[in-house]
Amino acid sequence: MRALWLLLALPALAGGQDAYERGVAAAREGDASSVAAFAQALEQGAVDPAVYHGLGNGLYRQERLGLAIAAWQRGLQLSPADADLRANLELARKRSQDRLDLPSPQAGPFFWQVALSPATQALLAGASAALGLGLLLVQGLARRRRGLSPLRPRADALGLLALAVVLAAGVAAQAGRLPPATVLVPEVMVKSGLGAEGVELFALHEGAVVRAVERYQPAEGLGGAAVLIELPDARKGWVPASAVDLADPSAPFPDLPSP
């Protein structure tokens, strides 16, 4: 599901426009119902950074630190350069007991991923491919009319096609990585291994944001799902998947019971 989202989804309010507007109106009045309205907007398909921003703000005002940070982290996946989301996360991070630095994007050679969302990259890749192919067609027809071989494409068309390939490769690489994980519970023990044989290594607390390295989904009846996480100092360990939220904008947001 995540890979499909990274390749195809474009942030939009879609059918959740009315719920989003109710959330904005409630937030302006300081009404706690804004959280339910923004959550409804997400359920109706409004997977948009503005919705996650508003949801995080409402949750933060309710002192639900882990869920607020999780919402903002999801918004940041959709809009990596959003200054408001980054400012909110920086402020909230100081309230977390662990006070870990936020994971830096694993862009590698794809440096633009720090500023562009996967959806934007996919759109640019498609546009570059379409323009490149269009230029090839136009140039080929023009050469044929002049009695020349149509099989000598110009550098501009090849450059656009090369750009499309590079952008698509970046999207594919990003789709293969897990998004950051936010701790939702007051405290979770990080263990060296799965199951009862794992040794307790250290504890993380609500609001900590860490890099997610691997996700373990057992067969039915063989224990719970788990996530391998990594800290900035390179310490690693496993936590129950239920204790964290992976910042996947396309996934259902964690349940929001009354505070």
C-alpha positions, 0 to 999 in steps of 0.5 A, a space after each residue: 500500500 505504501 509503495 502505491 501511495 508513494 508512486 500515485 497519490 497526490 495530496 488533496 482534500 477530496 471528499 473530506 473538505 467539509 469535515 476539514 472546514 469544520 475542524 478549522 472552524 472548531 480550532 479557531 474557537 478552541 473547541 476540542 471537537 476539531 480533533 474528531 473533525 480532522 480525523 473524519 476528514 482523513 477517513 473520507 480521503 483528505 490525506 493532506 498535510 493541512 489536515 495532519 497539521 490541524 489534527 496534530 495541533 488539536 491533539 497537542 492542545 489536549 496534551 496527547 503528545 505522542 499522537 500529535 507528533 505522529 500527525 505532524 510526522 505524517 504531514 511532513 511526509 507529504 510536505 517535507 519543506 513545511 516550515 510550520 510542521 517542522 517548527 511544531 515538531 521541534 517545539 514538541 520534541 523538547 517536551 519528550 523525555 528522550 529529546 532525541 533529534 528527529 531522524 534526518 531523511 535518508 536521501 542518499 544521492 537523491 538530495 531533492 527528497 529533503 524538499 519534495 514529497 514522493 507524490 511531487 517527485 512522481 508527478 515530475 517524473 511523469 511530466 518529464 517522461 511525457 515531455 521527453 517522449 513528446 519532443 522525440 515524436 515531434 523531432 522525429 516527424 520533423 526529420 522525416 519531413 526533411 528526408 532525414 533519419 528520424 532516429 537521431 534524438 536531440 539532447 534536450 529530449 534525452 535529458 528529459 527522459 534521463 531526468 524522468 528515470 532518475 526521479 523514478 529511481 528516487 521514488 522507488 528507493 524511498 518506497 523501499 524505506 520505512 518512514 520514521 516511527 513515533 512512540 505513542 505509549 508512555 513508555 516502551 522497552 526496546 529489546 534485543 530480539 523478538 519474543 521472550 528471548 529478547 533482552 531489555 536494552 533501554 526504554 523510550 517514552 511518548 513522543 520520541 521519533 526514531 528511525 524505523 529499520 524493519 517491520 516484522 509481521 508474524 504469521 497468525 497465532 505466532 505473536 505480535 508484530 514488531 518494529 526494529 528501530 534505530 537511535 541517532 547514536 546507532 543503538 537498535 532494538 525491537 518494539 511492539 508495533 502497537 507502541 509506535 506509529 509509522 509515518 505513512 500518510 496512507 495508513 489509517 491513523 491510530 484510534 483516537 479514544 477520548 482523552 
